[in-house]
Amino acid sequence: MDEPRAVAVGPGGAPAAVARRRTQARARLLRAAGLVPRYAVLLVLTVLFLAPWLFLLSTSLKTPDAVLAYPPQWIPQQFDWDNYVVALTRIPYLQYLANTLLLVAVNVFGQLLSCSLVAYSLACVDWRWRRLLLIGILATLMLPTQVTLIPIYVIFSKLHWVNTYLPLTIPSFFGNAAYIFLLRQFFLTISRDVTEAARMDGASDLRIYRGIILPIASPALATVAILVGTTTYTDFFGPLIYLNDPSHWTLALGLTDFLSSRGSNIGGLMAATMYYALPPILLFLGAQRFYLRGFVVQNLGRL
């Protein structure tokens, strides 16, 4: 007969396997306890971030009397859904939305085209003065908008572009220093062996740019598209300066028109603001994976 084998025991006579499981459970409990303060801080920050949006949503569903009630009511006793109808009918909201989306589409296309071309030449093409050009491009970031506003307006006025969409779209086809730098940093992370192999096969720079660089750089391009789109969508100062005809107004100007014409209808104004804020939120939620990935890889790039 086989002799009975000895059972390994841990402290206190418990089997070693049981003691090991207890040790692992204790370690998991300690790690979980260490995460509690972090999640508590994140919860507080989440509440602080969502509180204005919840208050906006609550106000958009209140009657005029409930809007002015004190203390404020977070949950209205009576929901006034007519505010959302008023937001769409009292001003040409859909026309303003179409104007805004037109500007967004043109600016996104222009910035992606111009910035990616310049970034490709600075990152993937060897030529003598490219670092000097990069320094000159980045130097333009030190010029505040207030300094160049009047000269640029005078130029556009001489060209008879005021009260048209041209001042708000044509500059996007000449690039933006911040987006050029962001794309350049991403392009630098792409192995040069890929582009050099394509050149040895006879591919031109345009072919490499279109067939190799752009597909690989889709996260960075998506990041630039989101940044340009949200900036154009929320731009108030540019349309205010260059657009005089109400039929050309964007949503940012349309909200001020709603406020001036229906200033006492705060609930309707909040409903219009909810409509205004919804597209950028949906855009970010749908493309945040590309957005975050583009920024992470860009920060890993080299100057």
C-alpha positions as CSV (number, residue, x, y, z in Angstrom):
1,M,0.0,0.0,0.0
2,D,1.1,3.5,-0.7
3,E,2.3,5.5,2.3
4,P,0.1,8.6,3.1
5,R,1.7,11.8,1.8
6,A,2.3,14.7,4.1
7,V,0.0,17.7,3.7
8,A,1.8,21.1,3.6
9,V,0.4,23.3,6.2
10,G,0.7,27.0,6.8
11,P,0.7,29.1,9.9
12,G,-1.8,27.9,12.5
13,G,-2.1,24.5,11.0
14,A,-4.2,25.6,8.0
15,P,-3.3,23.9,4.6
16,A,-0.9,26.0,2.5
17,A,-3.5,26.4,-0.4
18,V,-6.1,27.8,2.1
19,A,-3.5,30.2,3.5
20,R,-2.5,31.3,0.1
21,R,-6.1,32.1,-0.9
22,R,-6.6,34.0,2.3
23,T,-3.4,36.0,1.6
24,Q,-4.6,36.8,-2.0
25,A,-8.1,37.8,-0.7
26,R,-6.5,40.1,1.9
27,A,-4.3,41.7,-0.8
28,R,-7.3,42.2,-3.1
29,L,-9.2,43.8,-0.2
30,L,-6.4,46.2,0.5
31,R,-6.1,47.2,-3.2
32,A,-9.9,47.8,-3.3
33,A,-9.7,49.9,-0.2
34,G,-6.9,51.9,-1.8
35,L,-9.1,52.6,-4.8
36,V,-12.0,54.0,-2.7
37,P,-10.5,57.5,-2.3
38,R,-9.7,57.7,-6.1
39,Y,-13.2,56.8,-7.1
40,A,-14.7,59.1,-4.5
41,V,-12.7,62.0,-6.0
42,L,-13.8,61.0,-9.5
43,L,-17.4,60.8,-8.3
44,V,-17.3,64.3,-6.9
45,L,-15.7,65.6,-10.1
46,T,-18.4,63.9,-12.2
47,V,-21.2,65.4,-10.1
48,L,-19.6,68.9,-10.5
49,F,-19.3,68.4,-14.3
50,L,-22.8,67.1,-14.7
51,A,-24.5,69.5,-12.4
52,P,-24.7,72.4,-14.9
53,W,-26.0,70.1,-17.6
54,L,-28.6,68.6,-15.3
55,F,-29.7,72.1,-14.3
56,L,-29.9,73.1,-18.0
57,L,-32.1,70.1,-18.7
58,S,-34.2,70.8,-15.7
59,T,-34.7,74.5,-16.6
60,S,-35.6,73.6,-20.2
61,L,-38.6,71.6,-18.9
62,K,-39.9,74.2,-16.5
63,T,-42.8,76.6,-16.9
64,P,-42.1,80.3,-16.7
65,D,-43.3,80.5,-13.1
66,A,-41.2,77.4,-12.1
67,V,-38.0,78.9,-13.7
68,L,-38.2,81.9,-11.3
69,A,-39.2,79.9,-8.2
70,Y,-37.1,80.1,-5.1
71,P,-35.6,77.8,-3.9
72,P,-34.9,76.3,-7.3
73,Q,-36.5,73.0,-8.2
74,W,-34.3,70.4,-9.7
75,I,-37.2,68.2,-10.7
76,P,-40.1,70.3,-12.1
77,Q,-43.6,69.5,-10.8
78,Q,-44.9,70.1,-14.3
79,F,-42.9,69.3,-17.4
80,D,-43.3,71.9,-20.2
81,W,-42.4,70.2,-23.4
82,D,-43.6,73.1,-25.4
83,N,-40.2,74.8,-24.7
84,Y,-38.6,72.4,-27.2
85,V,-41.2,73.3,-29.8
86,V,-40.7,77.0,-29.2
87,A,-36.9,76.6,-29.6
88,L,-37.4,75.2,-33.1
89,T,-40.2,77.6,-34.3
90,R,-39.6,81.0,-32.9
91,I,-36.3,81.4,-34.8
92,P,-35.2,79.7,-38.0
93,Y,-33.3,77.1,-36.1
94,L,-33.0,74.5,-38.8
95,Q,-31.6,77.2,-41.2
96,Y,-29.1,78.3,-38.7
97,L,-28.1,74.6,-38.1
98,A,-27.7,74.1,-41.9
99,N,-25.5,77.2,-42.1
100,T,-23.4,76.0,-39.2
101,L,-22.9,72.5,-40.5
102,L,-21.9,73.9,-43.9
103,L,-19.1,75.9,-42.3
104,V,-18.1,72.9,-40.2
105,A,-17.8,70.7,-43.2
106,V,-15.8,73.2,-45.3
107,N,-13.4,74.0,-42.5
108,V,-12.8,70.4,-41.5
109,F,-12.0,69.5,-45.1
110,G,-9.8,72.6,-45.6
111,Q,-7.8,72.1,-42.4
112,L,-7.3,68.4,-43.0
113,L,-6.1,68.9,-46.5
114,S,-3.8,71.9,-45.8
115,C,-2.4,70.8,-42.4
116,S,-1.8,67.2,-43.5
117,L,0.1,68.3,-46.6
118,V,2.4,70.7,-44.7
119,A,2.9,68.2,-41.9
120,Y,3.9,65.5,-44.4
121,S,6.5,67.8,-45.9
122,L,7.9,68.6,-42.5
123,A,8.0,65.1,-41.2
124,C,8.5,62.7,-44.1
125,V,10.3,64.7,-46.8
126,D,14.0,65.6,-46.4
127,W,14.7,69.2,-47.6
128,R,17.0,71.8,-46.4
129,W,14.9,74.5,-44.6
130,R,12.1,72.4,-43.1
131,R,13.1,73.0,-39.5
132,L,13.4,76.8,-40.1
133,L,9.9,76.7,-41.6
134,L,8.6,74.8,-38.6
135,I,9.9,77.4,-36.3
136,G,8.3,80.1,-38.4
137,I,4.9,78.3,-38.3
138,L,5.0,77.8,-34.6
139,A,6.0,81.5,-34.1
140,T,2.6,82.4,-35.5
141,L,1.0,80.9,-32.4
142,M,2.4,83.9,-30.4
143,L,0.3,86.3,-32.3
144,P,-3.0,86.9,-30.5
145,T,-6.2,87.2,-32.5
146,Q,-6.8,90.8,-31.4
147,V,-3.5,91.9,-33.1
148,T,-4.4,90.5,-36.5
149,L,-8.2,91.1,-36.4
150,I,-8.3,94.6,-37.9
151,P,-5.8,94.0,-40.7
152,I,-7.5,90.8,-41.7
153,Y,-10.9,92.5,-41.6
154,V,-9.6,95.3,-43.8
155,I,-8.2,92.8,-46.3
156,F,-11.5,90.9,-46.5
157,S,-13.4,94.1,-46.8
158,K,-11.3,95.2,-49.8
159,L,-12.0,91.8,-51.3
160,H,-15.8,92.4,-50.8
161,W,-16.0,89.2,-48.8
162,V,-17.8,90.7,-45.8
163,N,-21.3,89.2,-45.3
164,T,-20.3,86.0,-47.0
165,Y,-18.9,82.7,-45.8
166,L,-15.5,83.2,-47.5
167,P,-13.8,84.9,-44.5
168,L,-14.9,82.0,-42.4
169,T,-13.8,79.2,-44.7
170,I,-11.0,80.3,-47.1
171,P,-8.4,80.7,-44.2
172,S,-8.8,77.0,-43.3
173,F,-7.2,76.0,-46.6
174,F,-4.0,77.8,-45.5
175,G,-3.4,75.6,-42.5
176,N,-3.3,76.1,-38.7
177,A,0.0,76.0,-36.8
178,A,-1.4,74.0,-33.9
179,Y,-2.9,71.3,-36.2
180,I,0.2,71.2,-38.4
181,F,2.4,70.5,-35.3
182,L,0.0,67.9,-34.0
183,L,0.0,66.0,-37.3
184,R,3.7,66.4,-37.8
185,Q,4.3,64.8,-34.4
186,F,2.1,61.9,-35.4
187,F,3.8,61.4,-38.8
188,L,7.2,61.3,-37.0
189,T,6.0,58.1,-35.2
190,I,5.5,56.3,-38.5
191,S,8.6,54.3,-39.4
192,R,10.7,55.8,-42.2
193,D,11.3,52.3,-43.5
194,V,7.7,52.2,-44.8
195,T,8.1,55.4,-46.8
196,E,11.6,54.6,-48.0
197,A,10.4,51.2,-49.2
198,A,7.6,52.8,-51.2
199,R,10.1,55.3,-52.8
200,M,12.3,52.4,-53.8
201,D,9.3,50.9,-55.5
202,G,8.8,54.1,-57.5
203,A,6.0,55.7,-55.5
204,S,5.8,59.5,-55.6
205,D,5.4,61.6,-52.5
206,L,1.8,62.2,-53.4
207,R,1.2,58.5,-53.7
208,I,2.9,57.8,-50.4
209,Y,0.9,60.6,-48.7
210,R,-2.4,59.4,-50.1
211,G,-1.9,55.7,-49.9
212,I,0.3,55.1,-46.9
213,I,0.5,58.1,-44.5
214,L,-3.2,59.1,-44.4
215,P,-4.6,55.6,-43.7
216,I,-2.0,55.1,-40.9
217,A,-2.7,58.6,-39.5
218,S,-6.5,58.2,-39.2
219,P,-6.5,58.7,-35.4
220,A,-4.6,62.0,-35.7
221,L,-6.8,63.1,-38.6
222,A,-9.9,62.3,-36.6
223,T,-8.5,64.3,-33.7
224,V,-8.0,67.3,-35.9
225,A,-11.4,66.9,-37.4
226,I,-13.1,66.9,-34.0
227,L,-11.1,69.9,-32.9
228,V,-11.8,71.9,-36.0
229,G,-15.5,70.8,-36.0
230,T,-16.2,71.8,-32.5
231,T,-14.3,75.1,-32.8
232,T,-16.2,76.1,-35.9
233,Y,-19.5,74.9,-34.5
234,T,-19.1,77.0,-31.3
235,D,-17.5,80.0,-33.0
236,F,-19.4,83.2,-32.1
237,F,-16.8,86.0,-32.7
238,G,-16.1,85.2,-36.4
239,P,-19.7,85.1,-37.6
240,L,-20.5,88.1,-35.5
241,I,-17.8,90.1,-37.3
242,Y,-18.4,89.0,-40.9
243,L,-22.1,88.0,-41.2
244,N,-24.6,90.8,-41.3
245,D,-27.5,89.1,-43.1
246,P,-29.6,87.0,-40.6
247,S,-30.2,84.4,-43.3
248,H,-26.4,83.6,-43.1
249,W,-26.3,83.4,-39.3
250,T,-25.0,80.4,-37.4
251,L,-26.5,78.7,-34.4
252,A,-24.2,80.8,-32.0
253,L,-25.7,84.0,-33.4
254,G,-29.2,82.5,-33.6
255,L,-29.2,81.9,-29.8
256,T,-28.5,85.6,-29.2
257,D,-31.4,86.4,-31.5
258,F,-33.6,84.1,-29.5
259,L,-32.5,85.8,-26.3
260,S,-33.2,89.3,-27.6
261,S,-36.6,88.4,-29.1
262,R,-37.8,86.0,-26.4
263,G,-35.8,87.1,-23.4
264,S,-38.6,86.3,-20.9
265,N,-38.8,82.7,-22.1
266,I,-35.9,81.3,-20.2
267,G,-37.2,77.7,-20.6
268,G,-37.3,78.0,-24.4
269,L,-33.8,79.5,-24.4
270,M,-32.5,76.6,-22.3
271,A,-34.2,74.1,-24.7
272,A,-32.5,75.8,-27.7
273,T,-29.2,75.6,-25.8
274,M,-29.8,71.8,-25.3
275,Y,-30.3,71.5,-29.1
276,Y,-27.2,73.5,-29.6
277,A,-25.0,71.4,-27.3
278,L,-26.3,68.0,-28.4
279,P,-24.3,67.6,-31.7
280,P,-20.8,68.2,-30.3
281,I,-21.6,65.8,-27.4
282,L,-22.7,63.1,-29.7
283,L,-19.7,63.7,-32.0
284,F,-17.3,63.3,-29.1
285,L,-19.0,60.2,-27.7
286,G,-18.9,58.6,-31.1
287,A,-15.3,59.4,-31.9
288,Q,-13.6,59.6,-28.5
289,R,-11.6,56.5,-29.2
290,F,-9.9,58.1,-32.1
291,Y,-9.6,61.4,-30.3
292,L,-7.8,60.0,-27.3
293,R,-5.6,57.7,-29.3
294,G,-4.5,60.6,-31.5
295,F,-3.5,62.7,-28.5
296,V,-1.7,59.8,-26.8
297,V,0.4,59.0,-29.9
298,Q,1.0,62.7,-30.6
299,N,2.4,63.1,-27.1
300,L,4.8,60.2,-27.7
301,G,6.1,61.7,-30.9
302,R,9.4,63.5,-31.1
303,L,10.1,67.1,-32.0
